[in-house]
């Protein structure tokens, strides 16, 4: 099965879903995001983003989480192909 396009969370369009492919950061960032439920392999949906350098809101299951602009640049997401269920 071909992989979807890889983009940063910041580059994802609002309303788009995908699977976290990797987190580019040190142990502190990885542990902080893991505590929020953001881990490689986890399916997420980008809910919204503020203009400029504001926070990015994502949905993980029934939970919504806001992450900072810098964190969003370090979360690499494999976009969900249209018509392809990633659950």
C-alpha positions, 0 to 999 in steps of 0.5 A: 500500500503506498504511503500518503504525503508527509507534511508537518502539522503546521502545513496540514489543511484544517479539517484534514486527517492523518497519522503521526509519522514521527516527532522531530525533537528531543526526549523532552518534546517527545515526552511532552507530546506523548503525555498529550496523546500525540505519538507516532501511529496515532490518528489525528485531525487538524481542527484549526490554526491561528494566523501567523505563529499561533497555536494549532488545535488537533483532535485525537479521538474525542479529545481536542488538544492545542499545541504551539507553533514550534511543536506543530512544526516538529510533528510529521504527519502522513496525510490520509488519502481520500476514501482511505480509512486509517483506523 
